[in-house]
Amino acid sequence: MDHTPPAAAVAVVAATLTVSVVIERRPGMEPEVHFHAGGQGFWVARLIARLGIGVSLCAPVGGEPGQVLRGLIESEGVDLVPVVTRDPNAVAISDRREGERPSIIETSPPSLNRHELDDLFGCALATGMTAKVAVLTGLPEPDLVPADLYRRLAGDLRANGVKVVADLSGAALASALEGGIDLLKVSHEELVADGYAEGEDEESLLQGVQRLREAGAGAVLLSRAAEPALAHTGDRLITIAPPRVEPVNHRGGGDSMTAAAAASLASGRSLEESLQVAAAAAALNVTRQGLGTGDRHSIELLTEHVRVDEAPAPGDGRRRGKKEEEAPAPAD
């Protein structure tokens, strides 16, 4: 680690970063080559910065791709706190001159050795303790870092008065729950895949949210693609419906929710207000090509059109079963 952790309202922890190189060509013009920083941690940090909140990003950086990442990330107003690694960061190269297509070259993220893992934990802890909110982001490969790192980090940060927001799945999520999470953002697909919910119907999802709270999440924000999000604030179950929009790119909506919720909590908004901003940020992001993009003014305006309603508790009497729905109406 070669950087003194700065004071920022939000600290984002990422186990990996990627350099993305995209070749594009507009009709009648020469090919264009674009360089972008990539990875969930960066996308979350970028939107936090765009919302006007000071943000630090603690992540492994190594090799020539790492040198490129330093400039790209800091140009977005994100304060990078690098953990220097012997292996280079991952690189993904895509040729989109003939339309959308998979990467033509994609290297693997670096495998961190014992000393680098110690440095990552130390960086995350020290940087997180200077912030009001720390965000733990996920892994593109489940064995990239030991899952127990998330338990220790979540527990230590919360023990020192830092709010922990997490966007995790799999073993990393299970581990972080043991340490304790103030706000967990999770998708309905992840809820089912990780075994917390038995199906994608609302009743099953609400039961899954309750299981997450029992496992260690103080509040849960559950994204459901085009459907209104579900949330348990710790006091009540609610649905959060953003304005209806036509998606251009479905990817990145969940990361935008995480970023906007963390930024809003750090700015002093209530949890429910923060969840409304999160829904607005996700709605704006899916109308754009870039991930973790959008502007503060537009998100604030869209927030005014986010509707919050009570959601019935799992199994409560307001939810009719199939037999009840099919029963004939009583006579007048």
Buried (B, 14 or more C-beta within 10 A) or exposed (E): BEBEBBEBBBBBBBBBBBBBBBBEEEEEEEEEEEEBBBBBBBBBBBBBBBBEBBBBBBBBBBBEBBBBBBEBBEEBBBBBBBBBBEBBBBBBBBBBEEEEEEBEEEBEBBBBEEEBBBBBBBBBBBBBBBBBBBBBBBBEEEEBBBBBBBBBBBBBBBEEEBBBBBBBBBBBBBBBBBBBBBBBBBBBBBBBEBEBBEEBEBBBBBBBBBBBBEBBBBBBBBBBBEBBBBBBBEEEBBBBBBBEBEBEBEEBBBBBBBBBBBBBBBBEBEBBBBBBBBBBBBBBBBBBEEBBBBEBEBBEEBBEBBEBEEBBBBEEEEBEEEEEEEEEEEEE
